[in-house]
Amino acid sequence: MAFRNRDETIQHRDTAQLKMEFRDTFGTLVDLDAFPTITIVQPSGSVALGPTSTGVFRISTGIYAFDYVVGANDSVGVWADIWSGNLQGIPVSGSGCFVIYDTQLPSINSDGYVSLGDDPGFCYSQTAIRNINILIKTLRARLDSQGQAKFTDKNGNDVVVDCDIYTVHQLVSFLVWSLERFNEIPHFTLFTFEDTPMMQQFHAVIVQGATLMALSSKSLLERGREFQLSDNGVSFNPPTVSDLMSTQWSTSLANHWEVVKFIKGSMKPSPLGLGTLTISTSRSPALARLRHLRARQII
């Protein structure tokens, strides 16, 4: 997350520091009677924030600022920030603008064709979404992924923010990977998230596979954060979280594969061609298949 001034190019997830100056009739910077309020308006004209004075802080005499965190889904275009306050009992106001621009915007498919780099998204029915949400709830609990953090801002206000370890898109991707592995282990199957009875019966197995994928992905990231601390010849090695996570998921992976193999072994389909008929008096597959076909004749 980067801090940007209003005259800079501001992208999604950046923090736009919006400043406003207030002057008297002589052009001298002067403080207001109280902190001003700010209202942030989207390019469509709808109000995104405010009017509020929460988060507004004073930089110097007559100069106030507000840090606006640009969301990942905020609209691209020209945004407006409107300031209001009182100077010696007289209402005063000011306004400014800033531009949100994203260089990773997908191209406009005016010709009806899909372009490289377009986000395909997830296209699931309501039944599949309900089943996925149930799986996500269990997966979050196993990973202890969902949480909140409390901190104090510059004005002394307590602010609570979400600090999930994994996003919803990541959790869904892990579940998709787990279901694909479940279908690929012999014998091949074509289960989907639409199959509610299957999702209920093998709920734990699908969640376990997604948990292992999540742990393996984070263990690689944690490896890059671990280092040795040295001070005046005294060294300290913090616990290697990545090794603990790697040991945990790699040990559980073997058990997961065995469980899936046992489950899929009980789903062994009938042999192709011969059907379920077994003939012990003949060693000829062609004769066996012929007898089986004759047995299915109506006349």
C-alpha positions in Angstrom: 0.0 0.0 0.0 1.5 3.3 -1.1 0.6 6.9 0.0 -0.3 9.2 -2.9 -1.0 12.9 -3.2 -4.1 14.0 -5.1 -1.9 15.2 -8.0 -0.4 11.7 -8.5 -1.7 8.6 -10.2 -3.7 6.7 -7.6 -4.3 3.0 -8.1 -6.4 0.4 -6.3 -5.2 -0.4 -2.8 -3.2 2.9 -2.6 -3.9 5.5 0.1 -4.8 8.9 -1.2 -3.8 11.7 1.3 -6.3 14.4 0.6 -5.2 17.9 1.9 -7.3 21.1 2.2 -6.2 24.6 3.1 -8.5 27.2 4.8 -7.7 30.9 4.6 -9.3 34.1 5.9 -10.3 37.1 3.8 -6.7 38.3 3.7 -5.4 35.0 2.3 -3.7 33.9 5.5 -3.9 30.3 6.6 -6.1 30.0 9.7 -7.5 27.2 11.8 -11.2 26.4 11.8 -13.4 26.4 14.9 -13.3 22.6 14.9 -12.1 19.8 12.6 -13.9 20.0 9.2 -16.0 17.3 7.8 -15.2 15.5 4.5 -17.5 13.9 1.9 -16.0 11.7 -0.8 -18.1 11.4 -4.0 -17.6 8.7 -6.6 -17.4 9.4 -10.4 -21.0 8.2 -10.6 -22.1 11.0 -8.2 -23.0 8.7 -5.3 -21.5 9.3 -1.9 -18.8 6.9 -0.9 -17.9 8.3 2.5 -19.2 11.0 4.8 -19.8 13.7 5.7 -17.6 12.8 8.6 -14.7 14.3 10.6 -13.5 10.9 11.8 -10.0 10.4 10.5 -9.4 14.1 9.7 -6.2 15.4 11.1 -4.4 18.8 11.3 -1.0 19.1 9.5 -0.3 22.7 10.3 -2.1 26.0 10.7 -5.1 25.9 8.4 -4.1 22.7 6.6 -6.1 19.5 7.2 -5.8 16.1 5.7 -7.6 12.8 5.4 -6.2 9.4 4.3 -8.6 7.6 2.0 -7.8 3.9 1.4 -8.8 3.1 -2.2 -10.6 -0.2 -2.3 -9.9 -3.0 -4.7 -13.3 -2.6 -6.4 -13.6 1.2 -6.3 -14.6 2.8 -9.6 -12.0 4.2 -11.9 -12.3 7.9 -12.8 -12.4 11.3 -11.2 -13.4 11.4 -7.5 -14.3 14.5 -5.5 -13.7 15.4 -1.9 -15.8 18.1 -0.4 -14.8 19.8 2.9 -17.1 21.8 5.2 -16.4 23.7 8.5 -16.9 26.9 10.5 -14.5 29.8 10.7 -15.5 32.2 13.6 -19.0 30.9 13.3 -19.3 31.4 9.5 -19.7 28.3 7.4 -16.8 27.7 4.9 -16.2 25.0 2.4 -13.8 23.7 -0.2 -13.4 20.9 -2.7 -10.8 19.0 -4.6 -10.5 16.0 -6.8 -8.3 13.0 -7.4 -8.1 10.4 -10.1 -8.2 6.6 -9.6 -6.5 4.7 -12.5 -5.7 1.1 -12.8 -3.1 -0.1 -15.4 -4.3 -3.7 -15.0 -7.9 -3.0 -16.3 -9.1 -5.6 -18.8 -9.7 -4.5 -22.3 -13.3 -3.6 -23.4 -14.6 -6.6 -25.3 -16.7 -4.5 -27.8 -16.2 -7.2 -30.5 -17.7 -9.9 -28.3 -14.5 -11.9 -28.0 -12.6 -12.7 -24.7 -9.2 -11.0 -24.4 -6.1 -12.4 -22.8 -5.9 -11.2 -19.1 -9.6 -11.0 -18.6 -10.7 -12.2 -15.2 -12.9 -15.3 -15.8 -14.3 -15.2 -12.3 -16.3 -18.0 -10.7 -19.6 -19.0 -12.4 -21.5 -21.3 -10.0 -25.2 -21.8 -9.5 -27.0 -21.0 -6.2 -26.8 -24.7 -5.2 -23.1 -24.8 -5.8 -22.5 -21.5 -3.9 -24.4 -22.8 -0.9 -22.3 -26.0 -0.8 -19.1 -24.0 -1.3 -20.0 -21.6 1.5 -20.5 -24.6 3.9 -17.0 -25.9 2.9 -15.5 -22.4 3.3 -16.9 -22.2 6.9 -15.2 -25.4 7.9 -12.0 -24.5 6.0 -11.8 -21.2 7.7 -12.2 -22.8 11.1 -9.4 -25.4 10.4 -7.0 -22.7 9.1 -8.0 -20.1 11.8 -8.1 -17.7 8.8 -10.7 -15.2 9.9 -9.9 -12.5 12.4 -9.8 -8.8 13.3 -7.1 -6.4 14.5 -7.5 -3.3 16.7 -5.3 -0.3 16.5 -5.4 3.4 17.3 -5.3 6.0 14.6 -3.6 9.4 14.6 -6.6 11.0 16.4 -6.7 8.4 19.2 -9.7 6.6 17.8 -9.9 2.8 18.1 -10.2 1.2 14.6 -11.0 -2.4 14.0 -10.1 -3.9 10.6 -10.4 -7.4 9.1 -7.2 -9.3 8.8 -8.1 -12.6 7.1 -5.1 -14.8 6.2 -6.8 -16.1 3.1 -9.2 -14.3 0.8 -12.5 -15.9 -0.3 -11.1 -16.3 -3.8 -8.1 -18.2 -2.4 -10.3 -20.5 -0.3 -12.5 -21.3 -3.3 -9.4 -22.0 -5.4 -8.1 -24.5 -2.7 -11.5 -26.2 -2.7 -11.5 -26.5 -6.5 -8.0 -28.0 -6.4 -9.1 -30.5 -3.7 -12.2 -31.6 -5.7 -10.2 -32.0 -8.9 -7.7 -34.2 -7.1 -10.6 -36.2 -5.7 -12.0 -36.8 -9.2 -8.6 -37.6 -10.7 -7.5 -40.3 -8.4 -8.6 -43.6 -10.0 -11.2 -44.3 -10.8 -12.0 -41.1 -12.6 -15.3 -39.4 -11.5 -17.1 -36.2 -12.5 -18.3 -34.8 -9.2 -19.0 -31.1 -8.9 -20.1 -28.7 -6.3 -23.6 -29.2 -7.6 -23.7 -32.7 -6.0 -25.1 -31.8 -2.6 -25.2 -35.4 -1.3 -21.6 -36.0 -2.3 -20.6 -32.7 -0.7 -22.3 -33.7 2.5 -20.9 -37.2 2.6 -17.3 -36.3 1.7 -17.2 -32.9 3.3 -14.2 -33.7 5.6 -12.1 -35.1 2.7 -12.6 -32.1 0.4 -11.8 -29.7 3.3 -8.7 -31.7 4.2 -7.3 -31.5 0.7 -8.0 -27.8 0.6 -6.3 -27.3 4.0 -3.2 -29.1 2.8 -3.0 -26.9 -0.3 -3.4 -23.7 1.8 -0.7 -24.7 4.2 1.7 -25.6 1.4 1.2 -22.2 -0.3 1.8 -20.3 3.0 4.9 -22.3 3.9 6.6 -21.1 0.7 5.9 -17.4 1.7 7.0 -17.9 5.3 10.3 -19.3 4.1 11.2 -15.9 2.6 10.4 -14.0 5.9 12.6 -16.1 8.2 16.1 -14.9 8.9 18.8 -15.1 11.7 19.2 -12.3 14.2 22.8 -11.4 15.3 23.8 -8.8 17.8 27.4 -8.4 19.2 28.3 -12.0 18.4 25.1 -13.4 19.9 22.8 -15.1 17.3 19.2 -16.1 17.6 17.3 -18.3 15.3 13.5 -17.7 15.4 11.3 -20.8 15.1 11.1 -21.8 11.5 7.4 -21.5 10.9 7.8 -22.7 7.3 9.4 -26.0 8.4 6.6 -26.6 10.9 4.0 -25.9 8.2 5.8 -28.0 5.6 6.1 -31.0 8.0 2.5 -30.7 9.0 1.0 -30.7 5.4 3.5 -33.2 3.9 2.8 -35.7 6.7 -0.9 -35.3 6.4 -0.8 -35.5 2.6 0.1 -39.2 2.6 -2.9 -39.9 4.8 -5.2 -37.8 2.7 -4.2 -39.7 -0.5 -4.8 -43.1 1.2 -8.2 -42.0 2.4 -9.2 -40.8 -1.1 -7.9 -44.0 -2.7 -10.0 -46.1 -0.3 -13.1 -44.0 -1.0 -12.6 -44.1 -4.8 -11.8 -47.8 -4.6 -15.4 -48.4 -3.4 -16.7 -46.6 -6.5 -15.0 -48.9 -9.0 -17.2 -48.8 -12.1 -18.3 -51.9 -14.1 -15.9 -53.1 -16.7 -16.5 -51.8 -20.2 -17.7 -54.2 -22.9 -18.4 -57.3 -20.8 -20.8 -55.6 -18.4 -21.3 -57.3 -15.0 -21.8 -60.8 -16.4 -19.0 -63.3 -15.5 -18.6 -66.6 -17.3 -16.3 -69.1 -15.7 -16.8 -72.0 -18.2 -15.1 -70.2 -21.1 -11.8 -68.4 -21.4 -12.8 -66.5 -24.5 -13.7 -62.8 -23.9 -15.4 -62.7 -27.3 -17.7 -65.6 -26.4 -18.4 -64.1 -23.0 -19.4 -60.8 -24.6 -21.5 -62.6 -27.2 -23.5 -64.5 -24.5 -24.0 -61.2 -22.6 -25.3 -59.5 -25.7 -27.7 -62.4 -26.4 -29.0 -62.3 -22.9 -30.1 -58.7 -23.5 -32.1 -59.5 -26.6 -35.8 -58.8 -26.4 -36.8 -61.6 -28.8 
